[in-house]
Amino acid sequence: MRNKTFGLFSLTLGLFLTFLTAACGRDEIPSLPAPPENDSTHQETDHPGITAGAQTFSYTDPALWQGDTAHFRWGTAPDGYPTLTLDAPQTGISYLSAPSAVYLRGARWDLRFQINGKTPGRKSHARFYLASDRADLRQPLHGYFLALGICNPSLTGDPSGQYLALCRQDGLPEDTTVIFDCHSEMFLTGYSMLRLRVCCDTRGEWELLANIENNPQLRSWGKAVDTTYTRSACLGIFCEYSRTDARNYVFGDLQVQGIPLESPPPAAQRRRPDWM
């Protein structure tokens, strides 16, 4: 009798495990496709939050950019990487944007930034848009940007304006939320070029790393979770400036690592609704 009972229990347990395995199999997230052989754009990243299979996109070709192209000048830094310098005639707003159709989860953005001369005036600041749903950065948009040397105390709460801030824009420019900010004495170093890196891991945690160009060690300046938006259509540069600051902003060596939208999304956002 005991052997029959044990046999019945074993049979029942086996059927249950078979059912459980089948049920889990229906919800299994497929692995990301392997990159094509000899694909020079594929590169594994060295940040633990970056998704394996991300591709690297470089923005050194002037043909990729649109917007106020006459207000920016291409050049070459002493180290050999290409630069974009604001070269506007007078007070105003100028922008450039380029296609960047990637998932934000598991992505990384690298750039260099410099303010020539003195600290910008209170009405001057620059933004690097990591993600935008519109190419025209002067119009209402949804996305994320890095505020560089911002002088708007309504955002940072500090009238000195010496700040790096990661922000989310939800339509109009005034519909902006500061995800995190940090006082940046690096802007007081005169003509030093800054190395900047922004990472968004697969959980939606953003991190800003930065340092002056001749320091090889990037320093973490802040982390915060924001999962409002999950994908991008464009990236870009936005500058608002006075006459004295119309030639003071320099951008360079811009690269993005992320999974293209035509690929399966990172697993952590597979079941999230699209935002575009």
C-alpha positions in Angstrom: 0.0 0.0 0.0 2.9 2.3 0.9 4.5 1.7 -2.5 1.3 2.5 -4.3 0.8 5.7 -2.4 4.4 6.8 -3.1 4.0 6.0 -6.8 0.8 8.0 -7.0 2.5 11.0 -5.3 5.5 10.8 -7.7 3.1 10.7 -10.7 1.2 13.7 -9.4 4.4 15.7 -8.7 5.7 14.9 -12.1 2.5 16.1 -13.8 2.6 19.3 -11.7 6.2 20.0 -12.6 5.5 19.4 -16.3 2.5 21.8 -16.2 4.6 24.4 -14.4 7.4 24.2 -16.9 5.0 24.6 -19.8 3.3 27.6 -18.2 6.7 29.3 -17.6 7.8 28.6 -21.1 4.8 30.5 -22.5 6.0 33.7 -20.7 9.7 33.2 -21.3 11.3 36.3 -22.8 13.4 35.3 -25.9 17.1 36.2 -25.9 18.3 39.1 -28.0 19.4 38.2 -31.5 23.1 37.7 -31.9 24.8 40.6 -33.8 25.8 40.0 -37.4 29.3 38.7 -38.0 31.9 41.3 -38.8 29.5 44.1 -37.6 31.9 46.9 -36.7 29.1 48.9 -35.0 28.5 46.3 -32.3 30.4 46.7 -29.1 29.9 45.3 -25.7 29.9 48.0 -23.0 31.8 48.2 -19.8 29.0 49.6 -17.6 27.2 46.9 -15.6 23.8 48.5 -16.4 24.3 48.4 -20.2 22.4 45.7 -22.0 24.5 43.2 -23.9 23.9 43.5 -27.6 23.9 47.3 -27.6 25.3 49.0 -30.7 27.5 52.1 -30.9 26.4 55.1 -32.8 28.8 58.0 -33.6 27.7 61.5 -34.6 30.7 62.9 -36.3 29.1 63.2 -39.8 27.6 66.7 -40.4 25.0 65.2 -42.7 23.3 63.6 -39.7 22.4 66.9 -38.1 19.5 69.2 -38.8 18.3 72.5 -37.4 20.3 75.7 -37.1 23.3 74.3 -38.9 24.6 77.8 -39.8 25.0 78.6 -36.1 27.5 75.8 -35.4 31.0 75.3 -36.6 32.8 71.9 -37.1 36.4 71.6 -35.9 39.0 69.3 -34.5 40.2 69.1 -30.9 43.9 68.8 -30.1 43.3 65.1 -29.3 41.9 64.6 -32.8 38.2 64.1 -32.1 35.6 66.3 -34.0 34.0 69.2 -32.2 30.8 71.3 -32.7 31.2 75.0 -31.5 28.3 77.4 -31.2 29.0 80.3 -33.6 25.9 82.4 -33.6 25.7 86.0 -34.7 23.8 87.4 -31.7 21.5 86.8 -28.8 19.1 83.9 -29.4 18.4 80.2 -29.4 20.1 77.6 -31.6 19.7 73.9 -31.8 20.9 70.8 -33.7 19.3 67.3 -33.7 20.1 64.0 -35.2 18.2 60.6 -35.4 18.7 58.4 -32.3 16.0 55.6 -32.4 17.1 53.5 -29.4 15.6 52.1 -26.2 16.6 54.1 -23.2 17.0 51.1 -20.9 20.5 49.8 -21.0 21.8 52.8 -23.0 24.8 55.0 -22.5 25.7 58.5 -23.8 29.2 59.9 -24.0 30.2 63.5 -24.9 32.7 66.2 -24.2 31.7 69.8 -23.3 33.5 73.0 -22.8 32.5 76.6 -21.9 35.1 79.0 -23.3 36.0 81.9 -21.1 33.9 83.1 -18.2 30.8 81.5 -16.7 27.8 82.1 -18.9 25.3 84.9 -18.0 22.1 84.2 -16.2 20.2 84.0 -19.5 22.6 81.6 -21.2 22.7 77.9 -20.8 23.2 74.7 -22.9 21.3 71.4 -23.0 22.3 68.1 -24.4 19.1 66.1 -25.2 19.7 62.5 -24.6 16.2 61.6 -25.9 13.4 63.5 -27.6 10.3 62.5 -29.5 10.7 65.5 -31.8 13.5 66.7 -34.0 12.7 70.4 -33.4 14.0 71.0 -29.9 12.3 74.4 -29.8 8.9 72.8 -29.9 7.1 71.0 -27.0 8.6 67.6 -26.6 8.9 64.6 -24.3 12.3 63.3 -23.3 15.4 63.8 -21.2 18.2 66.3 -21.3 21.4 67.2 -19.5 21.5 70.8 -18.4 25.1 72.1 -18.7 26.1 75.1 -16.6 22.5 76.1 -16.2 21.8 79.5 -14.8 18.1 79.1 -14.0 17.5 79.1 -10.3 13.9 77.9 -10.7 15.4 74.5 -11.8 18.3 74.2 -9.4 17.4 76.5 -6.6 20.9 78.1 -6.7 21.4 81.5 -8.3 25.1 80.8 -9.0 24.2 78.5 -11.8 27.2 76.2 -11.5 25.3 73.1 -12.1 25.0 69.8 -14.0 21.4 68.6 -13.9 19.6 65.6 -15.5 16.1 66.7 -16.4 12.9 65.3 -17.9 10.7 67.5 -20.2 7.0 66.7 -20.4 5.9 69.0 -23.2 6.6 72.7 -22.8 10.0 73.9 -21.5 8.4 74.9 -18.2 7.1 71.3 -17.8 10.5 70.2 -16.7 11.4 68.0 -13.7 14.9 67.8 -12.3 15.7 64.1 -11.8 18.9 65.0 -9.9 21.4 67.9 -9.9 24.8 68.5 -8.5 26.9 71.6 -7.9 29.8 71.5 -10.4 33.0 73.3 -9.5 34.3 71.8 -12.7 32.8 74.8 -14.6 35.1 77.1 -12.7 38.2 75.6 -14.3 38.2 78.0 -17.2 38.9 76.3 -20.5 38.9 72.7 -19.4 37.0 70.3 -21.5 34.6 68.0 -19.5 34.1 64.3 -20.2 30.5 63.4 -19.5 28.7 60.1 -19.5 25.1 59.3 -18.8 23.9 55.7 -18.2 20.4 54.3 -17.9 20.4 50.7 -16.7 17.8 48.1 -17.4 15.8 49.1 -14.2 15.5 52.7 -15.3 18.2 54.0 -12.9 20.1 57.0 -14.4 23.6 57.9 -13.5 25.8 60.9 -14.4 29.6 60.5 -14.5 31.9 63.4 -15.3 35.4 64.7 -14.9 37.8 67.1 -16.6 39.4 65.8 -19.8 42.9 65.2 -18.5 41.6 63.1 -15.6 41.0 59.5 -16.8 38.8 58.5 -13.8 35.1 59.5 -14.3 33.4 60.4 -11.1 29.7 59.6 -10.3 27.8 62.8 -9.6 24.3 61.3 -8.9 21.9 58.5 -9.4 18.1 58.4 -9.6 15.3 56.2 -11.0 12.9 57.6 -13.6 11.0 55.2 -15.9 8.6 57.7 -17.5 9.9 57.3 -21.0 11.5 54.2 -22.5 12.6 55.1 -26.1 14.0 57.9 -28.2 13.6 59.3 -31.7 16.3 62.0 -31.6 19.1 63.5 -29.6 20.4 67.0 -29.9 22.1 70.2 -28.7 20.2 73.2 -27.5 21.8 76.6 -26.7 20.2 79.7 -25.3 22.7 82.6 -25.2 23.4 86.3 -24.9 25.5 88.1 -27.4 28.6 87.6 -25.2 28.0 83.9 -25.0 27.2 83.3 -28.6 30.5 81.5 -29.3 31.3 80.0 -25.9 29.9 76.4 -26.1 31.8 73.5 -27.5 30.6 69.9 -27.9 32.6 66.9 -29.0 33.2 63.2 -29.4 29.5 62.3 -29.1 28.6 58.6 -29.0 25.5 56.6 -28.0 25.4 52.9 -27.1 21.9 51.4 -27.1 19.6 48.8 -28.6 18.0 50.0 -31.9 14.2 50.2 -31.9 14.0 47.6 -34.7 15.5 45.0 -32.2 13.6 43.4 -29.3 13.6 45.7 -26.3 15.5 45.1 -23.1 13.7 42.5 -21.0 13.0 44.9 -18.2 10.8 47.1 -20.4 9.3 44.4 -22.6 5.8 44.7 -21.0 5.8 48.5 -20.6 3.5 50.5 -22.9 5.1 52.6 -25.6 5.5 56.3 -25.0 5.7 57.4 -28.7 
